[in-house]
Amino acid sequence: MKKTLHILLKLQTSLIIIISCSPSGQYRLSNDAVRVVLDSRDGHVISIMDRRSGVEMVDSAASGGALWHLFSSDGEVMENLEGASFGIRRVSASEAVLRWEMADSGVVELSLRLDPHEAMTYWSLDVSGSGDRGFTSVEFPIINGLRAVSGEKLAVSNWQGTLYENLREGLDEDDVKHLTWQCPGDLNMQLVALYGDGAPGFYFSSDDTLSLSKTYALDLGRRHTSFHIDELLSEDASRDSYHSSYEVVLGLFEGDWHQAALIYRKSAEKMPWFRESRAGAGKTAEWARNTPLWIWNRQYASNVLDEAADLQDFLGGIPVSVLWHWWHGCSYDEGFPEYIPPRDGAERFTEALSAAGKRGINALVYMNSIQWGNTTKSWEDEGAAPYRVRKRDGSDWTHVFNIFSGNSLTPMCMATDFWKNKYSSLCDTVLNCYGAGGVYMDQACLSFDCYDPSHGHPLGGGNYWVTHFGRLTGMIRDIHPDAVLAGEGSGETWMPYLDLFLTLEASRERYAGIQSIKTIPLFQAVYHDRAICFGSYASLVYPPYDDKWPDEFRPANRETELPEEFNSQFRMEQARSFVWGTQPMIANYHSFLRETRPRELEYLKRIVLTRMNAFAYLGEGICAGSPPVPSEEAVIPVSRINIYAGRYGSAVTRGEITSPVLFSEGWKSASGGYAVAVTNISDSSQPLKFSVDPADYGISGRYDVFLINSQGRSVIGESRKGILDIDTDIAGLDAVVIEITQKR
């Protein structure tokens, strides 16, 4: 890393080429919203001004350096750039091409254009004739010197969405914090937004429709930020050209992450996965699309389907769906993919699924989408090793997930027919022979860069992983067209292939502990009507322990009740799922909880029924932002525990967080209505006060106001004009939706 950094600095100095330029040494592009000033000697960005506010976004003293880098496979920056001639060709007042002609006749062109009206800039890169030096990754555009602002927040589209605060806290003058996210993979969308108080924010994106392997990178100093995207190319020693098939977007915007999501939504609607999403196209089975509540239990049918039936009875007979782990005959996190036969036995397993289906209980069964245990008999017998993912140095990604046995798993290459045939045949047995409703494909929303030349795909970067994942799901649906396929996490790239996305951030503290970052429903704010998210770790008992794991680590308190002080954590997790529009879930449910935790289960029931009654918003709407809803705060004890079982004993780490007792979020429906979902996790009634201008959400003139709760939908106000003031109370452990619709 230090060697590469040194070369980068050398390149930045060597690219400053003196050319004929205006007396000021500057080149300007502008529209009504933004003005960009380039240094006419080397092209680096001197200024980005928001013309609407007059705010300068770049510190020119810190903005120098190269606009792009080319890297060879060993990490070296391309040589022989000294002596290049540089020039800028104007295409229009808002578009220009920056051109470097190298001494060996190679040419690099970076195109920059501005949106006709918005404060958005678009960048693309072309490289040709670079000789036999070969390059395997491209960084562009490298924008240095972006000013930090007060009250800074960073919204990143990973998992459901993450909000970072106090980003530069503790940084000394010369410190740099490096933040990177892989896309597709860590990033579920091509979106990062950096904003603060009283100044425009930075919007970073790209419009890559091919899902090429790339990394978003931010370098944060004490006062400045640098941004670039690094695209990993397929490894080809003779490569001498490159043409970016997408544009990188750097824009300015006003507002918070909700506004960034609205901007991204406009571009997302043009993307192929938006048009081809299974949920949006109505291809997802109705039971999965409309599931009121999920139960996430493990092991035998008696511990899973029987408990699901009890929960269904508690809810008054409404459908319940099941996420079923540890149904398989192998030990979890080491025996994959030796799933068959089920640990209940094939006959009992099939009969239990059939009986549950007649009650309206559908099950997704767990099968990891990429992993093979390299201590399994099948690993040797079936000759799996040649088909694993390999790094550039020839090593693999073998990793120990099972802390009890110490045995490891190895990712298989999605581009090999060997793995696709193996996995699809397992799905054939599970779906067609056993009658499962679908498959939960763990680790599906990840991608790997593989360097094994025997696999027949381009080496390293590209988009073959996503392409072959699509082929795998196509093979599964060829044998079972109605199969529901779910994946871990979320991702726009996988929307044409997966019906459901398991997003667990409502339970962040339970699996990750107390952190300075927050989860936000950023993915839902863009794709909620096109991608169905479900799930949480919300539980009232200690985690289970796989019967096939070593006895010496088996905790005595497995699946017994957690201390009652953690009830509020369960409520908080359910509240987040409710206002974020996620299909709710309870993990490790047992019938005894109806007697021992009645208030928590009644609260869950109210949430489930209210969500059903407000399905046009919380099931199919778009997250649109909520007006401020004042709330009391409470100290909530939280438990962090291994989600399966503690390594030693209970292994609970206790912490405390300060949380509002009212959770809220705003939603728009396809018919144009606007609603604010609110839930109260405290035992006592709370004042519910907020004001909203319906015109902000496209509702003008006269409108009607409704209250939606677990009992149904009712009118609570006459139509009126102007701002709506809500001043009422919300009962303890209740959930409501305040709906506004245009007067007809």
N, C-alpha and C positions, 0 to 999 in steps of 0.2 A: 504493500500500500504506500509506504513512504517513497519507494522508487517511482511509482506511478505519479504521485503528487508532484515530485520534483520535475518530472518530464512535463507535466501539465503547465507548470509555471514557466518553464523554458519555452514551450509552445506559445504561451500567451504573449511573451515579449517578441518572439520572432514573427508574429503575424502583423505587427504594426508596419504597414508598408506606406510610404509617402506617395501620394498621387496628386494629380491636379484637382483642386477643390476650391470651394468658395472661400472668401476671406475669413469667414467664421469657422471653417473646418467642420460645418454641420450640414446634415441632410435631413429634411423634415417631411413627414407624412402626417396628414390630419384629416379628421372628419368633424362633425358637430360635437362629438362626445369625447374624443381623445386625440392627443397629439403625441407623436413619437419622433424623437430626435436621435439620429445616428451620427456617430463620428465618421466623417467622410474619408478618413485615412485607413480605418480598419473595420468599420461597420459596427463596432460595439454600441450598445444603447447608452446614450447620454441622459435622456429624459423620457419619461412617460407622464404626461400631464392629463389629469381628469379635467376636461374643459367645462364640465357642468359645475364643478365646485371650485375650480382653479387650484386644486391641490397637486403639488408635484410629488410623484411617487418614487422617484429614483434620486439617490445621492450620487451626483456625477463623479465625485472624488473617489467613489468606491465601485464604479460601474465598469471599469476597464476589463480587458481580457478577451479571449477568443469567444466567438459565437458558436463554435462547433469543435468537436474532436472526433477523430477516427482512431480506433484501437485495433491492434493486431491480436492474435489469439493469446500471446504471452503478456498482454497488458501494456505493451509499449505503444506510445503515440506515434502516428505516422511521421516519417522523416521527410527531409527535402522540401520543406515548405518555405525555407528561406529563399528570398529572391522572387517570390510570387508577386505578380502585379494585381492590384485590387481596383475595382471600380463599382459604381452603383448606376444601374440603368432604371430610369423612371418609366413605369408603365402607365401610371396615372397619378393624380394627386394623393391617392390613398393606397398605392401599390408600387413596389419596387423590387428589383432583383439585384442582390449583392453577388459579385462574381470575383473569384480568385483564380488566376491562371498560374499554375505552378511551373517551375523551371523545366520539368520533364513532360510538359504538355498536358498534365492532368488539370481538370477544371472542377471547381466546386462552386455551386450556385445555391444561394439561400434566398428563397422568395418570402417576402413579407407583404401582407395585405391587411387593410383595415376593413371592418364591417362597414357597410354604407351608412349606418346610423348609430350603432351601439359602440360602447367602449371596449371592443374586442379586437384583438390582433391575431393573425393566423400566420404560421410559419411552416415552411416545408424546405426540404434539402435534396439536392441532386449532386452526385459525384460521378465523374466519368474520366476514363483514361488515366487511372492512378498507377498504371504499370503492374508489375508482378509482386507488389508488396503485400497484397491481401489484407483485408481488414474484416473484423468479425463483430464489431459493435460501433454504433454511432451515437454521439451525444449532441443534441440540439433542441431548441436554441438554449444557449447558456446565457441567462440573464442575471447579471450581478448588480449589487447595490440597491436592491429594493428596500425601501425604508420600513423600519419597524414602526408600529403605532401603539398608542396606549390602549390598555384593555384588550390585548391581542388574544385571539382565539384561532385555532386551526381545526377545520372540519375536514375529515378524511373519510372517503367512502370505502372503508373496510368493514367486513361483516355487516351489521345493520348501519353502522356509521359511528365514528368516534370523534369526540370533541376534546381537543387539548387546550389547556389554559396554562398561563404562567410559563410559556415556552422558553423564555430566556432567563428564567430565574436561576441565579447562581453562576451565570456565565461571566467570566472575566473578559477583559478587553480583547484578548487574542484567542479566546475559545471559539470553537465552531461545533455546533451540534448537527450531526448528519442524520437525516431521516430519509428512509427509502421504503418503497412499497412496490411489489411485483404486480404487474397487470398483464394478462388475467391471473388472478390468484389472490394476493393480499387485498387488492382493490377490487371491489365488486362492481365499480363503475370507473370510468376514466375521469375522476373528479377529485380535486383538492381545492380548498378555499381557505384563504388567510385574511382575517378581517379584525377590526377593532372598534374603538369608540370614536365617533365624530370624524371619520375619514373613510374614503372608499376602501374596499377590500380587493384583494387579488384573487382572481379566478383562474385556476390552472386546469387544463383539460386537453383532450385530443379527440379526433373524430375517426379513429381507427375502426373500420367495419370488419376487418379480417381477424381481429383478436391476436395480433402479433405479440411476441414475447418482448416486454419492455419493462423498464423500471422508472418510476417517478422519484425524483430526488429533490430535497430541500436541504440547503446548508444554512443554518441560522447562527449568525454571530450576535454580538450584544446589541448592535444597532441596525444590522442589515441582513437581508435574505438573498440567497442565490437559488435559482430554479433551473432544472433541465430534465429532459427525458432521455434515457439511455436505451436504445433499441438493440437487443441482442440478435444478430443476424445469423443465418445458417453459416456454418464454418466451411469456407471454401478458400483454399490458399491462393487460388488464381483470381479471386474477386477483384475487379478493378472499377466497378460501378455500383451505384446505389441510387434508387429513386424512392423517396418517401411516398407511400401510398395513402398517407393521411396528413392532416395539418395539426400542428400543436397550437393550442389556444391559450393565450395569455390575455386576460381581460380585467376590467375594473368594474366593481358593482357596489351598490349601496344596500345595506341590510345585513342579515345574518345568514346562517346556513339554509334557512327556508328559501331565501331569495336565490341563493346559488343553485338550489335544487330546481327552482322554477326555470332558471336559465338553461340548466342542463336538460330538463325535460323537453324543451323545444327542439334541441338537437337530437335527443334520444328518440323522438317520434319518427325521425327519418332513418333510424338504424334498422338493420334487418331483424335483429332479435326482438324489437318492439312489434313489428308486423307479424313475426313468426312465433311469438311466445305461445306456449301451450295454453296457459290460462287465458290470455287475451283472445285466442282463436277458439275458445270453447272446447278444447280437446281434453281438458282435465276432467276425470270422472266426477260426477256430482257429489258423491260422498266425500271426496277429498276437498273439493272446492268449498263445500258448505259445512265442514266438520265444526260442530259447536265446541267440542272439548276433546283434547288428547290425553291419554294416560300412557305414561312411559314406565312400564314395569319390565322385569327381567326373569329369565330362567323358564320354569315349567308353566304349562297352560293353566294350572291351578293358581299360580301366582300372578298370572297376566290376564287371561280371558275371563276367569271367574271374578276377579276383582273389577275388571271393566264392566261386567254385567251388574255387579253391585253398585258401582258408581252410576251406571245408567239408570238403575232403579231410584237412586237418590235424586237424580235430576228429573225425575218424572217421566222417564222413558225416551228422552230425546237421544239422538244418535251419539255414540262415543267412538272415537277411533283410537287405535293402539299403535304405538311404536314399540316393537318387540326386539329387545336385545337378549342374547344368550339363549336363544331357542335352539341353537345349532349344537351339533355333537362335539365340537372342538372347544378348547379353552380359548376364552376371549383374549384378543391382543397377542396371540402367539400361534394359534392353530390354524389360522386362515390359509387357504380357502377350503379347509376340510369341514365344511358346514353340514354336510349330509352324511349320515341320517340325523334327524332332530333328536335332541336328548330325551324328548317324550316318547320317541319311537314314531315311525312314519304313520302308522295307523292311528294312534291316539292324536297325534299332531293334526292330521287331516280332519279327523272327526271334530276336534275342538274348533278348528277354523270354520268348518261348515256350520256347526251349531251357533257359533258367534255371529256368523254372517246372516243367519236367519233372524237374529235379534237386531240387525242393523249395526253390528260391531265389525268394522273392517280393520285389517292389520297390515302394517308395513313391517317386514322382517329385515333384520340387519344383515348386510353383506358388504364388507369393505370393498370399495371400487378399484383398489390398486395393490393391496398388500398381500404378500405371500410369506408365511413363516418359514425361515430358512433352516429350522430344526425339525420340520415336519417330514414325515415319510414321503409325502407326495412331491416335496421339493426335489428329492433325489429320484424317485420313481418316474416322475413325468418330465424330468430334465428341464426344470424351470429356470435355472441360473442364467442361461444365455439370453433370456428375454427380459431381464431386469433393467431398470434405468441405470445408465452409467454417466458419471461425471467426465469432464474433459480428460482428467488424469487416469481414467480407467476404473476408478473406485466406484462404489455404489452408495446408496442412501440408506443402508441398513441402520435401523434404530431400535432400541429397546423401549417399548411402550409399557410392557408388563413388568412392573416393579417387583412383583412377587416371585415370578419364575426366573426373571433375567433373560428370557429368550427374546429374540428380536424378530422384526418384520422387515421385509425388503420391498420397496415399490417396484411394480412391474411396468414395463413400457406400454402405454396405451396404444401406440402405433403398431404393435405387433399383432398379427392375426392369432398367434398362439394365445395371448392373454384375452383378446376379445372373444375367441371361441370358448375358452375355458369359462369365462364369467357368464357369457350368454347361455351356455349349457346349464350352469347352476341355476340361473334365473328360470330356465325352462322347467326344471324340476320343481322349484319352489312355487311357481305361478300355476303351471298346468297340472302338475301331479298332486301337489299339496293344497292348492287353492288359496294361497295368500293373495291379499288385495294389491300388494305392490312390494317394492324393494326399497329400503333405505340404503343408498349408495354412499357410505361414509367416505369422507375426503374427496368427494366428487368435484367440488369447486376449487380445486387446486390444479396446477399444471407444472410439469417438470421439463427441463431442457436435457435431452438425452444425446450422448455422443457415441453410441455404439453403431459403427458403420454397417453391421450385419442386419440391422433392423429395417433398412430400406427407406428410412425417412431422412430429410436433410439433418445434418448434424448441428446440434446446438439450438439456435433460435428458430423462429418461424411460428406457424400456427397449427402444426400437425397434431399437437396434443388435443386441442379442442375439436379439430376436424374428426379425429378418430374416436373421440368420446361420442360425438354425434353418430358415428357409424355403429358404435357399440349399443347405444340406446335404440337405434333403428333395428339392429339385430334382435334385441329383446322384444320390441314391439311387433316384429314380424311374426313371432310365435305367440304373442299375447297382446293384441292391439290395445286392449283396455287397461293394461298394466299402469299403475301409478308409480312413478319413479321420483324419489326425493333425494336431495343431496345436502351435505353439510355446508353451513354458511349460506352465502347468497352470491349471485353474480349474473350480470346482464348477459354475458356470453353464453350461459347455460340455459337461458329462458326458453329457447326452442326445444330443449332436450329433457328438462326436468319439470315436473308438475309442482313440486313443493320444495321449499328451502327451510332447513332447520336452523333457525337463528336463536341463539341462546343468551344474548347479551342482557336480557332482562334479569339474568342471574349472575351478572359479572362478578359480584363480590363472593358468591358461593364457590366459584372455581378459580378466580384470579385474585381474590383478596381485595383490600381497600387500595384504590389507586387514585391518582390525581386526574385521570381522564374520565370522561363521561360517555355513555352511549346515547346516540341520537337516532331517530328513525329516518336517516338520510336516504336509505335505499327505498323505503316506503314512500317518501316524499316525491320520488321520481316514478317508481314502478309498482306501487301497491295494487293498481288495477290490472297489472300484467304479470305479476309474480306473487305467488302465495307463500307467505312466511308463517312458520308455526314454531311453537316450542319454547320451553324454558327448563331450568333444573329445579323449579320451585317444588320443594318437598317439605314434609313435616316429620320425616323419619331419617334415621341414619342410613347411609347407602347400603346396598346389598353387597354380597361377596360371592363370586363365581364358585360353585361347588367343585369345579375342576382346577381351581388354584390350590397352592400348597396349604395344608391344614395349619401349619405353624403361624400363619399370618391372619387366620380367620378371626375377626373381632366378635366378641360375645354380644355386642349391642347392635349387630347388623339388623337393619329394618325394624328397629325399635324406635320409639318416639324421641325426637330431639327435645331438649329443654324448652319449656313454654316461652322463655324469653325470646326465642327465635321465631315466634309466630308472626311478629311484625315484619320480619324479613320476607316470609312467605307472602304476606299481604302486599308488600311493596313490589315484589316480582310480578304478582298477578296484576297489580295496578299499571305497571309499565306495559305489560303485554296488552292490556285493554286499551289504553290511550294510544299506543303505537299501532294498533290495528293488526296485531299478531294473533293467529289462532291460539287460544290459551291451552296450557298443558299443566298437568300435575304429575310429578314423578314419584314413583314408589308408593302409589296409593294402596291403602289397606282398609278393609271395611271397619276395623275397630276405630278408625279416625272419626267415624260418624258419632261415636259416643265421647271420644276424648278431645276432639278438636271441632266441635259443632259450629262455632262462630266462624272459623276459617273456611270451612266447607260451605256454609251458608253465604259467605261473602263471594266465594268462587262461583256459586250458583247464580247469584245476582249478576255478576259480571258476564257469565255465559249467556243468560237470558237477555240482558240489555244489549249485548253485542248482536245477538240474533235479531232483535227488534230494530237495531240500527245498522243492519247489514249493508244498506246502500252506501253507508259511510265507512264503517269499520271493517266491512268485508270486501267492498269493491271500490271505495272512494280513493281520493288522493289526499295525502297529508298536506295541509295548506297553512299551517301555523295558527297559533292560538293567541288571542289577546292576553295580556297579563292577568292571571288569576291569583290574587293574594292568598297566602296560606300560612297557617301556623307551621312551625318546625318542631320536629321531635327527634330525640336521640334514639336511633334504632340499633340494637345489638345485631350483629351479623356473624354468621358462622362460615368459615372457610374450611372446606373438607374435601379431600379427594372424592370426586364424583362417584366413584365405585365403592371404595372402602379405604379406611385409613391404613397406612403402612403398619402402624403399631397402635393397637387399641382403637379408641374413638378418633384420635388425631384431629380434633376440632381446634382450629385457631379462632379465637373470639376477637371481634373488633367492634367498633361503634362508628356509625356515620350519622351526620345530621341531615335530615331529609324533610321536605315538605310533607304534610299529611294529605294535601290535595294534589292530585296529578291531573294534568290536562293537556289536550292537544286539539288542534282544529282540523277539520276535514271537509272536503268538497265532494259532492256526488256527481255522477254522470249527468243527472238531470239539472244540475246547476245550483242545488241547495248547498248551504253551508251549515256546519254543526260544530259545536264544541263539546268534546267528551270530557267528563270530569268524574273522578272517583275519590272517595274519602277512605283512607286506611285506618283512621282513628276510631275508637269506640264511641266517641261523642259527636253530636251534631256540630257542623262547622258552617260559618257564614260563607255563602257563595256569592261573590260580587265581581262583576266585570262588565266592561262596556265594549261594544263592537259596532263598527260601522259596516252594515251589509254591503255598501257600495264598494268597499275594499275587496269584496269577493264576487263582484259582478251582479249584485242584487240591488236594483235601483227602485226608487219610489216605494210603493206600498208592499208590505210583506207580512207573512204569517209566522208565528212563533209556536213551536211545539216542544213538549217535554217527552223524551223517550227514556223509559226505564225498564226494569224487569217485568212490569205489569203490562206494558204496551206503549202506545203513542197517544198523546192527548194535546189539545190546544191549551196554551197557557196565557195567550195574549191576543188582543185584537191587532189587526194590521195597522201599521203606522208608517211614518216616514222618518228618515234620519237615523240617528244613533240609537241602538238598543242598549238599555241599562238593565242588567240582571242584578237583583238584590233579594236574595232568598237564603234558605238554609239547605244543606245537604246532610242527610242523616248519617250517623256513624256506619261504617262498612257498607256504603251504598255506592251505586254507579248510575250516572245520568248522562243524557245527551241532550243539549239544547240545540234545537234545529230551527233554521231560518230558511224560508222558501219564498220565492217571488209570488206576490199576490196574482192570482189568475183572473 
